[in-house]
Amino acid sequence: MSNKSMAEYWKANLRLLTLCLVIWFVASFGFGILLAEPLNSIMLGGYPLGFWFAQQGSIYVFLVLIFFYAWRMGKIDREYDVHED
C-alpha cells in the first residue's frame, strides 16, 4: 500500500469514526440530557421520550452504530484492498 493510499484509508476511517461518535453524542447527551425536557412531551411506550433516550435509546443507538461501523468499515477495507477475506 502506498503512502497516499494509506493516508486516504486512514482519512476514510477517521471520517467514519467521527460520524459514529457525533451520532452517539447527539443521541445520548443531546436527546437524553440537553433536549430531555422538550422530548418529554412525547410519549413512547407509556414513558416520556427524553427519559426513554436517557435510559434505553442511547444504548439502542450505540448497538446500531456498532453494526453500521462494522459493515461500513468492511466496505472501506475492500475498497483499499486491506480486507481479511
C-alpha positions as CSV (number, residue, x, y, z in Angstrom):
1,M,0.0,0.0,0.0
2,S,1.5,3.4,-1.0
3,N,1.7,6.3,1.4
4,K,-1.0,8.2,-0.4
5,S,-3.3,5.2,-0.3
6,M,-2.6,4.7,3.5
7,A,-3.4,8.3,4.1
8,E,-6.7,8.1,2.2
9,Y,-7.6,4.9,4.1
10,W,-6.9,6.5,7.4
11,K,-8.8,9.6,6.5
12,A,-11.9,7.4,5.5
13,N,-11.6,5.5,8.8
14,L,-11.4,8.8,10.8
15,R,-14.3,10.2,8.9
16,L,-16.5,7.2,9.7
17,L,-15.4,7.1,13.3
18,T,-16.2,10.8,13.7
19,L,-19.6,10.4,12.2
20,C,-20.4,7.5,14.5
21,L,-19.2,9.4,17.6
22,V,-21.2,12.5,16.7
23,I,-24.4,10.4,16.2
24,W,-23.8,8.7,19.6
25,F,-23.2,12.0,21.3
26,V,-26.3,13.6,19.9
27,A,-28.4,10.5,20.9
28,S,-27.0,10.1,24.4
29,F,-26.1,13.6,25.6
30,G,-28.3,15.7,23.3
31,F,-31.5,13.8,23.4
32,G,-31.0,12.2,26.8
33,I,-29.9,15.3,28.7
34,L,-30.0,18.6,26.8
35,L,-33.3,18.0,25.0
36,A,-34.9,15.8,27.6
37,E,-37.5,18.4,28.7
38,P,-38.9,19.2,25.2
39,L,-38.8,15.5,24.3
40,N,-40.7,14.5,27.5
41,S,-43.9,15.9,26.0
42,I,-43.8,12.9,23.5
43,M,-44.7,9.5,25.0
44,L,-43.1,6.3,23.8
45,G,-44.5,3.1,25.2
46,G,-46.0,5.0,28.1
47,Y,-42.8,6.8,29.0
48,P,-41.6,10.3,28.2
49,L,-39.3,10.2,25.1
50,G,-36.5,12.1,26.9
51,F,-36.5,9.6,29.7
52,W,-36.5,6.7,27.2
53,F,-33.5,8.1,25.4
54,A,-31.6,8.6,28.7
55,Q,-32.4,5.1,29.8
56,Q,-32.6,2.9,26.7
57,G,-32.5,4.9,23.5
58,S,-28.8,5.7,23.6
59,I,-28.0,2.0,24.1
60,Y,-30.0,1.0,21.1
61,V,-28.4,3.8,19.0
62,F,-25.0,2.5,20.2
63,L,-25.8,-1.1,19.1
64,V,-27.0,0.1,15.7
65,L,-23.8,2.1,15.3
66,I,-21.7,-0.9,16.1
67,F,-23.2,-2.9,13.3
68,F,-23.1,0.1,10.9
69,Y,-19.4,0.7,11.7
70,A,-18.6,-2.9,11.1
71,W,-20.5,-3.0,7.8
72,R,-19.1,0.3,6.5
73,M,-15.5,-0.5,7.7
74,G,-15.7,-3.8,5.7
75,K,-16.6,-1.8,2.6
76,I,-13.8,0.6,3.2
77,D,-11.3,-2.3,3.8
78,R,-12.4,-3.9,0.5
79,E,-12.1,-0.5,-1.3
80,Y,-8.5,-0.1,-0.2
81,D,-7.7,-3.8,-0.5
82,V,-6.9,-4.4,3.1
83,H,-9.7,-6.8,3.8
84,E,-9.3,-10.1,5.6
85,D,-11.4,-12.4,3.3
